Amino acid sequence: MADLHKIAVTTLSVLWIMGAITLPLATAQEAALSEGDRHGLAACLVKCPDGDKACINRCMSKSQIKGVVWSDATRACIRACRIQNAANEVIFGCASGCLDRMVR
């Protein structure tokens, strides 16, 4: 019985350590988009009518490649970039800033 308890405690300890190691990596992946991918996201966002959340969500979904999942904060930040009409460069800078901030 004591051996079973030791095995359970050891297993839980290993799982906890693995979780602590892998979780920060997921956050770092948010900014893994290349410059071309960022331009693609901005080009898609520019085509969306002001405040069209469905269109903005489609753009973000297309940009979430290679298993990268953005946090809710990243998605909200990107949505805020496209609330009102802005120049292409402004939208690109805003979206890139959102992705960069999430890594820090």
N, C-alpha and C positions, 0 to 999 in steps of 0.2 A: 504494500500500500504506500509506503514511504517512497519507493522508487517511482511509482506512478505520479506522485506529487512532484518529485524532482523533475521528471520529464515534462510535466505540464508547465511548471514554472520556467524551465529552461526554454521550452518552445515559445511561450509567451514573451519572454525576454528577447529572444532572437527576432520575433515578429515585430516587437516594438522598436528595436534598433533598426531593422530594415525599413520600417515605415518612416522613421525619423530621417533616414538617409535619402529615401526616394522622394519624399514630398517636396523638398525645396527644388528638386530638378524639374518637377512639373511646372513650377512657377517660372523658372528660367526659360522654359520652352516657349512661353508666350511671345517673346520677341524674336523667335527663330525665323521669322519671315525675311526673305531676301529683299533687297531693294526693288527688284522686279515685282515680287509678290505685293509689296507695299504700294507700288504704283498701280498694280492691278486692282487692289482694294480701293484706292482713291478714285480710279477711273470708274469703277462700278458705283461708288458713292455719289459721284458727280451726276450720274444719270438718274439718280433717285429724286423724285419730287420732294420738295421741302416737307419734312415731318412724316414721310412715308415709312413707317416702322417696318412693314413687311418687306419692302425693297431693301432697306438697310440690313435687315436680318439675313436676307438672301445673299447679299454681298459678303457679310461676315462668314456665313456658312461656306461659301465658295473659297474663302481665304483660309479657313481652318483646315490645313492640309497636314499630312504626315502624322496624324494622330494628335495634333496640338489642340488642346481645348483651352479656350480663354475663360478667365474668371468673369463673374457677373460685373465686377467693377470695370474690367477692360471693355466689355460689350457696352456698358452704359456710357463710358467715356467716348467710344467710337460713335454711338448714337448721337451724343451731344455735338459731335463735329458736324453733323448734317441736319441740324434743326432749321437753320436759315440759309439762304442763298449765300455762297461764298466762292471765291476764286479757287480754281483747281489746286494751286499751290498751297493755299490756306488749308484746304481739306486734307491734302497729303501730309502737311506738317502736323496738323491736329491728330490725325490717325496714327502717324508715326510716333508722336509724343505719347499717345495713350499706350502703345505697345512698349515703348521704352520705359515709361514710368512703372509699369507692372513688374519689371525685372528688379528694380532697385529695392 
